[in-house]
Amino acid sequence: MTDLILVPGMTVLISAFDEVPEHHFEIEAVFDDCVTGYAITGPLAGEYGEPDIELIVEVISAP
């Protein structure tokens, strides 16, 4: 998904990693290799995170 233009306010689907299932994530800031923001579904809902851009599966909604 690195060919997408990612912007703050987007909701994206983050792929499963370690023992964390796929979940929706709201982007707060975009960097060269990762995004920052908050998980909005799943066991990490409400938690801040910095997932790698490669973990983004699809865009759910744009601002």
Secondary structure by P-SEA (a helix, b strand, c coil): cccccccccbbbbbcccccccbbbbbbccccccbbbbbbcccccccbbbbbcccccccccccc
